[in-house]
Amino acid sequence: MRPNHGTTPRILPHLLATLLLAAVGVVALDAAPEARAATQTPPIPLDRVIPAPASVTPGGTPYRITRATRVRVDGSAEARRVGAYLAGILRRSTGYPLPLTGHGKGGIRLRLDKGDFGAEGYRLDSGAGGVTLTARTPAGLFHGVQTLRQLLPPAVEKKTAQRGPWRIAGGTVQDRPRYAYRGAMLDVSRHFFTVAQVKRYIDQLALYKVNALHLHLSDDQGWRIAVDSWPRLAAYGGANEVGGGRGGHYTKADYRRIVRYAASRYLEVVPEIDMPGHTNAALSSYAELNCDGVAPPPYTGTKVGFSSLCVPKKITYDFVDDVIRELAALTPGRYLHIGGDEAHSTSHPDYVTFMDRVQPVVARYGKTVIGWHQLTGARPAQGAIAQYWGRDRTGAAEKEQVAKAARNGTGLILSPADHIYLDMKYTNDSRIGLTWAGLVEVRRSYDWNPGAYLAGVPDSAVRGVEAPLWTETVRDSADIEYLAFPRLAGAAELGWSPAERLGWDGYRARLAAQGPRWDNLGIRYYRSPQVPWPAR
């Protein structure tokens, strides 16, 4: 049989062509993952964010961030700062240059306008040609940026370049807050937290449009702010914490750093000096503040209600004036919190006398008084705000006392302990937390309406919502995050979103979508069984 010497030359070109096409196909597949993903994965819907926006109108072609995208801002220095903040987040995860510019068309535009957006509202318009954020104030632009972040895939929160696509759904979001005050309190007295730890928490609060950081700076266990006229308060009174740790305090420079950083995220710092009770750290630092002139030892336990400033003594009010004067000078915000809770060692007449003398001191130094709701049992000053921390089962007489004050002009911040105290355990199996107000799972923390919570309180009296985090069992950032997340997101929504946009079923689905974002941010959150989290 004669061998067919002509077969190989005829087949070889076909084999080479086939191999070449296969190779080209592989290269094309490797080179175009974004194109394939863009056809397979729809962009995040405009209403899949927390807090729920006031109004969403979906429609139109999504906008895709590419290497050619620019961040365009107007000539305002503050708008440029917000633009630089956004570009900094996007550059890390996209790997794109995203230059900041005041010229050109398309891209992501941040603009200030005198329209009817309110002090913190914004509008987001997205389409094939670009995304525009419009607000009357830089704070509104900043809050709009947080919505924009949540409309991008969770990988946008990574600190290294990730594979896209980076698409933003088409349509319009029009948004503004329900309440002007949306706060979170961090107790730095029971356990001390460094400036870096506080800044980390500020960044987490900002993501959900929280605008107030209430710092609980003094208590029985520790005094955390330097006061030049009473130096032992920080040096001696700040040297302990619950369980006998080393404690610590903020120098004035430290405190200013916290205030500046909070301001860069459009949060106002609300400092609290708790009095006349919760004052053992001060009493142990200066014997003359005690009625008997004897300083008690430092306290590292967790009991409450045993300490009191000496109300009849003149030096008490010299002390109060000095502390408030120095703290007010450090604090550009509107508020100064004077505590006033659990003053069980102060007689009622002395409590009323003390509050009558201290509230005018706060006003003299240009601040508005906030006090825990026990202030309503005295005589709240005109314009004062009471922070309600009672529970569903709090007695009717106490609730009516608060409601009466609200009807007479006292503003209210709502922090019901059995709903929104972040230090309560989720379940009996929670690794840290307290239980005196009950177990507070994620649904319970969210499923209440601030505007209708206290009977007899006019809606106009409610200034907002605050989620306190007391730190008897909290030692580090991981502990803060475990107790705060996911409940903090719900508190933020209660403060921002209109009542008609609230509802557990819709919220739990949006909350579940935050899980991968928190994973990418390194937030160590509690994976509640009440929430359908995506598999990791």
PALUM-160218 format. One line per field, with one value per residue (C-alpha): residue number from 0; x, y, z; residue in one letter. Coordinates in steps of 0.5 Angstrom, whole numbers, m for minus. Layout:
<guses>
dovex: c(NUM ...) $
c1: c(X ...) $
c2: c(Y ...) $
c3: c(Z ...) $
sero: c(A ...) $
</guses>
This chain:
<guses>
dovex: c(0 1 2 3 4 5 6 7 8 9 10 11 12 13 14 15 16 17 18 19 20 21 22 23 24 25 26 27 28 29 30 31 32 33 34 35 36 37 38 39 40 41 42 43 44 45 46 47 48 49 50 51 52 53 54 55 56 57 58 59 60 61 62 63 64 65 66 67 68 69 70 71 72 73 74 75 76 77 78 79 80 81 82 83 84 85 86 87 88 89 90 91 92 93 94 95 96 97 98 99 100 101 102 103 104 105 106 107 108 109 110 111 112 113 114 115 116 117 118 119 120 121 122 123 124 125 126 127 128 129 130 131 132 133 134 135 136 137 138 139 140 141 142 143 144 145 146 147 148 149 150 151 152 153 154 155 156 157 158 159 160 161 162 163 164 165 166 167 168 169 170 171 172 173 174 175 176 177 178 179 180 181 182 183 184 185 186 187 188 189 190 191 192 193 194 195 196 197 198 199 200 201 202 203 204 205 206 207 208 209 210 211 212 213 214 215 216 217 218 219 220 221 222 223 224 225 226 227 228 229 230 231 232 233 234 235 236 237 238 239 240 241 242 243 244 245 246 247 248 249 250 251 252 253 254 255 256 257 258 259 260 261 262 263 264 265 266 267 268 269 270 271 272 273 274 275 276 277 278 279 280 281 282 283 284 285 286 287 288 289 290 291 292 293 294 295 296 297 298 299 300 301 302 303 304 305 306 307 308 309 310 311 312 313 314 315 316 317 318 319 320 321 322 323 324 325 326 327 328 329 330 331 332 333 334 335 336 337 338 339 340 341 342 343 344 345 346 347 348 349 350 351 352 353 354 355 356 357 358 359 360 361 362 363 364 365 366 367 368 369 370 371 372 373 374 375 376 377 378 379 380 381 382 383 384 385 386 387 388 389 390 391 392 393 394 395 396 397 398 399 400 401 402 403 404 405 406 407 408 409 410 411 412 413 414 415 416 417 418 419 420 421 422 423 424 425 426 427 428 429 430 431 432 433 434 435 436 437 438 439 440 441 442 443 444 445 446 447 448 449 450 451 452 453 454 455 456 457 458 459 460 461 462 463 464 465 466 467 468 469 470 471 472 473 474 475 476 477 478 479 480 481 482 483 484 485 486 487 488 489 490 491 492 493 494 495 496 497 498 499 500 501 502 503 504 505 506 507 508 509 510 511 512 513 514 515 516 517 518 519 520 521 522 523 524 525 526 527 528 529 530 531 532 533 534 535) $
c1: c(0 3 3 m1 5 0 m5 0 1 m7 m9 m4 m6 m13 m10 m6 m12 m16 m11 m10 m17 m18 m12 m15 m22 m18 m15 m21 m25 m19 m19 m26 m29 m32 m36 m39 m40 m44 m49 m50 m50 m55 m53 m55 m62 m63 m67 m62 m59 m59 m62 m68 m68 m74 m76 m73 m75 m71 m70 m65 m58 m53 m47 m40 m34 m28 m21 m23 m28 m27 m29 m32 m33 m35 m30 m32 m27 m31 m34 m27 m26 m32 m30 m23 m26 m30 m24 m20 m25 m26 m18 m16 m21 m22 m15 m17 m14 m20 m17 m21 m23 m27 m28 m31 m37 m40 m36 m38 m40 m41 m45 m48 m54 m59 m65 m70 m65 m65 m59 m57 m61 m59 m61 m57 m58 m55 m55 m51 m47 m45 m47 m49 m50 m53 m54 m55 m49 m43 m46 m51 m46 m42 m49 m50 m43 m45 m51 m47 m42 m47 m50 m43 m41 m39 m32 m31 m29 m23 m16 m13 m15 m21 m24 m30 m35 m37 m44 m49 m56 m60 m65 m66 m65 m68 m67 m67 m67 m73 m69 m64 m60 m58 m53 m49 m46 m39 m37 m30 m30 m32 m26 m22 m21 m15 m16 m15 m20 m25 m24 m25 m32 m33 m32 m37 m42 m41 m43 m50 m51 m50 m49 m47 m42 m44 m37 m39 m32 m33 m36 m34 m29 m25 m24 m22 m21 m15 m18 m12 m15 m16 m10 m11 m18 m14 m8 m11 m18 m16 m11 m16 m22 m27 m23 m17 m14 m9 m15 m12 m15 m15 m10 m13 m10 m12 m19 m18 m16 m22 m27 m23 m24 m31 m32 m29 m34 m40 m41 m41 m38 m43 m38 m41 m39 m44 m46 m48 m48 m43 m37 m33 m27 m27 m29 m23 m18 m20 m22 m25 m31 m33 m38 m34 m27 m25 m23 m26 m21 m21 m27 m26 m33 m40 m45 m48 m52 m47 m43 m45 m42 m43 m49 m48 m41 m39 m33 m37 m40 m33 m31 m37 m35 m28 m30 m35 m31 m25 m29 m34 m28 m25 m32 m35 m41 m48 m49 m46 m49 m49 m51 m56 m58 m58 m56 m59 m54 m57 m63 m69 m68 m61 m62 m66 m62 m56 m59 m62 m55 m51 m56 m54 m47 m47 m51 m46 m41 m45 m48 m55 m56 m57 m59 m61 m69 m68 m67 m75 m76 m72 m73 m71 m68 m71 m68 m66 m66 m67 m65 m70 m67 m73 m76 m83 m84 m82 m87 m93 m91 m84 m86 m92 m86 m82 m88 m90 m83 m84 m91 m88 m82 m76 m74 m73 m67 m70 m65 m70 m65 m69 m69 m63 m58 m52 m49 m55 m54 m57 m59 m56 m51 m48 m40 m41 m46 m51 m58 m61 m66 m67 m64 m64 m64 m64 m71 m73 m67 m71 m78 m81 m83 m79 m85 m90 m86 m88 m95 m97 m91 m92 m88 m85 m81 m77 m70 m68 m65 m59 m56 m51 m46 m44 m37 m37 m36 m33 m25 m23 m25 m28 m32 m35 m36 m40 m45 m46 m47 m52 m56 m53 m55 m62 m62 m59 m65 m70 m67 m66 m72 m79 m84 m87 m81 m79 m81 m78 m79 m76 m70 m68 m66 m63 m59 m57 m54 m49 m46 m41 m39 m38 m33 m29 m29 m26 m32 m33 m41 m46 m49 m56 m60 m66 m62 m61 m54 m51 m46 m39) $
c2: c(0 7 12 18 23 29 28 32 38 39 37 41 48 46 44 50 54 51 51 59 60 56 60 67 65 63 70 74 70 72 79 81 78 85 84 77 79 86 81 76 81 86 93 93 96 104 102 96 101 103 108 107 113 117 117 112 112 107 107 108 105 104 108 104 107 105 107 114 116 123 125 132 138 145 150 149 147 143 140 138 135 130 129 127 122 119 118 115 110 108 108 103 98 99 101 107 114 117 124 130 136 142 141 136 132 125 121 122 130 133 139 144 148 152 147 145 139 141 141 134 132 130 128 122 122 116 114 112 118 119 120 127 128 135 138 144 143 139 134 133 131 127 123 122 119 114 112 111 107 102 102 99 92 90 89 97 97 93 96 93 93 88 86 90 91 98 99 104 103 108 112 118 118 124 123 127 125 124 127 132 128 121 119 114 114 111 110 111 111 104 102 107 107 110 116 111 106 112 114 107 107 114 111 106 111 115 110 110 117 118 125 125 122 122 121 119 122 121 116 112 108 113 121 121 128 133 139 144 147 140 136 130 129 126 124 120 119 117 111 106 102 96 90 94 96 101 106 112 119 124 130 136 135 128 131 136 130 126 133 134 127 127 134 131 125 130 128 133 131 131 131 128 130 126 129 129 122 117 122 117 118 126 125 120 125 131 130 137 135 130 133 130 132 125 122 115 110 109 104 99 95 96 98 105 110 110 117 124 131 135 140 145 146 152 149 144 149 152 145 145 152 150 143 146 152 148 143 148 151 145 143 147 143 145 141 139 133 133 126 126 119 114 120 115 118 125 127 130 137 137 134 140 145 142 142 149 152 147 148 156 155 150 156 161 158 157 150 147 142 135 131 124 124 124 132 132 131 137 144 143 150 153 149 143 136 130 123 118 111 108 101 99 97 103 106 110 116 117 116 122 126 126 127 133 136 135 138 144 145 140 136 129 124 117 111 106 101 95 97 101 100 96 93 89 81 79 72 68 66 72 72 79 84 86 83 88 91 84 81 85 81 85 85 88 93 95 94 100 107 113 118 114 111 115 116 124 126 131 129 135 134 128 131 124 117 115 108 108 103 102 98 95 88 92 92 93 95 87 88 94 92 85 89 95 91 89 93 100 100 99 105 109 108 109 116 118 114 116 112 109 106 102 95 89 84 89 92 84 83 90 88 81 85 89 83 82 89 89 83 87 93 88 89 83 83 78 74 74 68 73 75 71 73 71 65 66) $
c3: c(0 m2 4 3 3 1 8 13 9 7 15 18 16 19 25 26 25 30 35 33 34 40 43 41 44 51 50 49 54 59 56 57 64 65 59 60 68 65 61 67 73 74 78 85 85 87 93 96 100 108 110 105 101 101 94 88 81 77 69 64 62 68 68 68 71 67 67 63 69 72 78 77 82 82 85 92 97 101 95 92 99 98 91 94 99 94 89 94 96 88 86 91 89 82 80 76 76 77 77 80 75 75 67 62 61 64 69 76 78 85 85 90 88 92 90 96 98 106 110 109 103 96 89 85 78 74 66 61 60 68 75 78 86 87 94 97 102 103 108 103 98 103 104 97 96 102 97 91 95 96 89 87 88 95 92 92 99 98 99 93 86 84 78 76 72 76 74 78 76 72 75 80 88 92 99 106 113 117 123 124 130 128 133 136 143 145 152 153 161 163 158 154 146 143 138 132 135 135 128 126 129 126 119 120 123 116 112 114 115 122 124 131 136 143 147 154 157 165 169 176 173 169 167 159 158 160 164 165 171 174 172 177 173 167 170 176 175 168 170 171 167 169 171 173 166 165 163 159 157 151 151 148 142 142 143 137 132 134 133 126 124 125 122 116 116 117 124 130 137 143 149 156 163 167 173 179 179 176 179 183 178 179 187 188 184 189 196 196 191 197 202 208 204 204 197 195 192 185 182 177 178 174 180 179 183 189 187 188 187 193 191 197 196 192 190 186 181 181 178 174 171 169 166 162 160 157 154 150 148 145 142 136 136 138 144 151 155 162 164 170 170 176 181 186 192 190 194 189 192 191 184 182 185 182 175 176 177 172 166 165 165 159 156 158 154 148 148 148 154 153 159 160 161 168 167 166 173 175 171 164 161 155 149 153 150 154 152 153 155 158 156 154 161 164 169 166 171 168 161 162 166 159 155 159 158 151 150 154 149 151 145 145 143 143 146 149 152 150 143 141 147 143 149 150 148 142 145 152 148 145 147 150 153 158 159 164 159 156 150 143 137 130 129 136 135 128 129 132 130 134 132 135 141 147 148 149 145 139 133 133 139 137 135 133 135 138 139 145 146 154 154 161 157 151 150 143 136 135 141 139 132 134 138 134 127 125 129 128 121 123 128 122 118 124 124 117 113 112 116 110 108 114 115 117 111 106 111 113 105 104 111 108 102 107 110 104 104 112 110 105 110 116 120 125 125 129 123 126 124 123 117 110 110 103 104 105) $
sero: c(M R P N H G T T P R I L P H L L A T L L L A A V G V V A L D A A P E A R A A T Q T P P I P L D R V I P A P A S V T P G G T P Y R I T R A T R V R V D G S A E A R R V G A Y L A G I L R R S T G Y P L P L T G H G K G G I R L R L D K G D F G A E G Y R L D S G A G G V T L T A R T P A G L F H G V Q T L R Q L L P P A V E K K T A Q R G P W R I A G G T V Q D R P R Y A Y R G A M L D V S R H F F T V A Q V K R Y I D Q L A L Y K V N A L H L H L S D D Q G W R I A V D S W P R L A A Y G G A N E V G G G R G G H Y T K A D Y R R I V R Y A A S R Y L E V V P E I D M P G H T N A A L S S Y A E L N C D G V A P P P Y T G T K V G F S S L C V P K K I T Y D F V D D V I R E L A A L T P G R Y L H I G G D E A H S T S H P D Y V T F M D R V Q P V V A R Y G K T V I G W H Q L T G A R P A Q G A I A Q Y W G R D R T G A A E K E Q V A K A A R N G T G L I L S P A D H I Y L D M K Y T N D S R I G L T W A G L V E V R R S Y D W N P G A Y L A G V P D S A V R G V E A P L W T E T V R D S A D I E Y L A F P R L A G A A E L G W S P A E R L G W D G Y R A R L A A Q G P R W D N L G I R Y Y R S P Q V P W P A R) $
</guses>
